[in-house]
């Protein structure tokens, strides 16, 4: 637990540099340079590109569990062979996903009222690179090279900031997604450089019928685990953009930036927790202490943030460019941070189960994430979601349901 705490603090401090860029992008660059009519398109376009890149995320999640166990056993030669096989598989899947993007992107972007083709290409590229990069950074994570990972995150944040600073004044949305793509490019390059000594060992055969079967099952399970929540998120953002006026979708973007602050805490906790829970499960130990500690920290911080937003939300919103124009929407800020906290607790639990190779939670997670977006789409088509209040109410209710099912399974 001592090493776990030190690693979590190290990554927490390093990732704050990346958070500074995320804050600058979300709370200053976008409101400053992107027109109010286009701001509401940022989140759905991002969700669309992320959903298309899901197979790469599934590869990364499958690899980290396997590589964490191999690294713990000192089998670095097998880690090298594992990564080689994954890179080859990624190349094949990339061709399929690019073809799918070419068919679906024009129609989706038209529905989101985005006409800039460069924006679409950069958004999809950023999502693909963002999901390929964890294959490399997760290798650092599984080898517990947290110092190198911290350096990569800080350097990537600086590179992303410079790209956005140079591009967004000229092409606002395209420049934003160019900055999003710059970060994973740096992560890949920095991770390869950092891993050169760790993997400068002779490759030891890893792939055989048993490992292919095990990795394929893990890939399919992670794919199911992530596909349904990502699809639900895509439906959420699309419904919000298409069912409400531009001013409401823009207001949601502005106020939801404040709930994203909580991710700056939970993301490093998730990064560090995964290899430790995987190792604990391999040794037959309980993964519950990690889930409980991370969840308690998240809930306490979220409660404090909700109080701050309730008291000073309007003043904080006015600090953003044109933020005072959305003062009527500040009452959503505490609700959104609570919803974010409850969802994060669910993810702590399900991630710990994935790291341990247990997937029974899919029995409730999949039906929940099928029913919710279906109800949302039916309500939108029936014009039952005419206001941002009702849409956000649906978001909060879904977060409560996810938390309740996860808590029930955990207990």
C-alpha positions, -999 to +999 in steps of 0.1 A: +000+000+000+029+024+007+043+020-029+007+023-042+003+057-024+036+070-036+029+061-072-006+076-070+008+109-056+035+110-083+011+104-111-014+128-095+012+156-095+024+148-130-010+146-145-019+180-132+002+194-160-020+176-185-050+189-165-038+225-169-039+221-207-073+204-205-086+233-184-071+258-208-086+240-238-120+234-223-125+266-203-106+292-223-095+281-258-129+266-269-151+294-255-127+320-268-123+308-303-152+285-311-185+302-320-215+296-297-233+277-325-204+252-327-195+248-290-223+222-285-208+200-312-175+195-294-187+168-270-208+147-294-180+147-321-155+136-294-179+108-283-184+097-319-147+095-326-140+077-293-167+051-300-152+043-334-118+038-317-132+014-291-114-017-305-081+000-298-091+008-262-101-029-258-067-040-270-050-017-246-072-028-216-066-065-225-028-060-228-023-042-195-038-071-174-016-096-192+015-075-192+011-066-155+011-102-146+041-110-169+060-080-155+053-091-119+069-125-128+099-108-144+090-121-179+100-091-199+109-111-229+073-123-230+061-087-226+080-078-257+064-106-277+030-097-264+034-061-276+046-071-310+015-092-315-008-065-303+008-039-327+002-062-356-035-067-346-039-029-342-028-024-378-054-048-391-082-033-371-072+002-380-080-004-417-114-017-408-123+012-385-110+038-410-133+023-437-163+025-412-154+061-404-154+071-441-190+057-444-206+071-413-187+103-405-203+126-431-239+118-420-231+121-383-213+154-387-242+168-407-266+158-379-243+176-354-243+207-377-205+205-384-195+212-420-157+213-417-142+181-431-108+188-415-124+188-381-139+154-387-106+139-399-087+154-369-113+143-344-112+107-356-074+107-358-072+121-323-095+094-310-076+066-328-042+078-316-056+084-281-067+047-279-035+033-295-012+053-271-023+034-240-008+002-256+025+020-251+018+039-218+002+008-203+035-010-208+051+016-186+022+012-162+024-026-160+062-024-155+055+001-127+077+027-145+056+055-130+084+081-130+088+076-168+051+077-172+050+110-153+076+126-176+057+114-207+025+130-194+041+163-186+059+165-219+027+155-238+008+182-220+033+209-230+033+197-267-005+197-268-007+232-254+017+246-280-002+230-309-035+244-297-020+278-291-006+279-326-037+264-345-069+275-327-068+312-336-069+303-372-091+272-373-109+269-340-125+234-340-098+219-363-071+234-341-088+220-310-088+184-323-052+189-337-042+195-301-061+165-290-041+144-315-008+159-304-010+145-269-011+108-279+016+113-306+039+125-279+028+097-255+037+070-281+071+085-289+079+091-252+069+057-242+089+039-269+119+059-258+114+051-221+108+014-228+140+009-249+160-005-220+132-025-204+125-043-237+161-045-249+159-082-241+155-112-263+119-119-272+106-150-255+077-168-272+043-158-257+017-165-283+003-200-285-032-214-287-039-209-250-027-173-249-046-164-281-078-179-266-072-161-233-064-127-249-093-131-273-118-137-245-104-108-226-106-085-257-143-095-263-152-090-226-135-056-225-152-047-258-186-056-244-177-038-211-168-005-229-190-006-260-223-002-243-213+027-219-196+044-248-226+040-270-248+053-242-225+084-239-227+089-277-265+088-276-265+112-246-244+138-264-262+134-297-296+137-282-285+168-263-272+184-295-301+175-318-330+179-294-322+212-278-314+247-291-277+257-298-277+278-267-287+249-244-261+225-259-235+253-256-245+259-220-242+222-212-206+223-225-198+253-204-211+241-171-200+205-175-164+216-177-166+221-140-177+186-133-147+174-153-124+186-126-133+155-107-117+133-134-084+150-127-085+132-094-101+099-105-080+092-136-046+089-118-063+067-092-076+044-119-042+043-137-023+032-105-051+010-092-053-014-122-019-031-120-022-034-082-056-050-084-045-073-112-015-084-090-037-088-059-062-110-078-033-131-092-021-138-056-056-145-044-058-114-023-089-091-022-091-061-046-118-045-024-095-022-003-084-004-035-120+001-047-132+014-013-103+038-008-106+053-043-144+056-040-143+073-006-118+099-018-139+106-049-172+110-030-157+133-004-140+155-030-172+155-051-193+166-021-169+195-014-170+205-051-208+204-052-209+228-022-185+252-038-205+252-070-238+257-051-224+288-034-200+303-060-210+287-093-220+319-111-188+336-101-167+307-113-186+304-146-180+341-153-142+335-153-146+316-187-148+337-219-185+346-224-193+326-193-216+353-179-239+346-208-247+312-193-254+323-157-289+309-158-275+274-161-253+274-130-278+252-110-267+222-131-231+224-119-235+206-085-257+179-100-233+171-128-203+167-104-224+143-083-233+123-114-196+122-123-186+109-089-212+081-089-202+070-123-165+071-113-172+048-083-189+023-106-159+024-129-135+018-099-154-014-092-158-027-128-122-019-136-110-039-106-132-068-118-117-066-153-082-065-138-090-097-119-105-114-150-141-114-135-168-103-159-201-113-141-209-076-138-217-076-175-250-094-166-263-061-152-241-035-170-250-045-205-289-045-200-286-012-181-267+004-209-291-009-236-323+002-218-311+037-209-301+050-244-331+033-259-354+051-234-335+084-241-339+080-279-376+072-276-381+102-254-362+125-278-382+113-308-414+119-289-403+154-280-404+146-243-370+162-237-377+199-246-355+213-219-319+209-206-334+203-171-350+170-183-320+159-203-296+165-173-322+148-151-319+117-173-281+118-170-282+120-132-308+092-129-286+070-151-255+077-129-275+068-098-287+035-114-251+026-124-238+033-089-267+013-073-260-018-094-222-016-088-227-011-050-251-041-049-226-063-068-197-051-046-215-058-014 
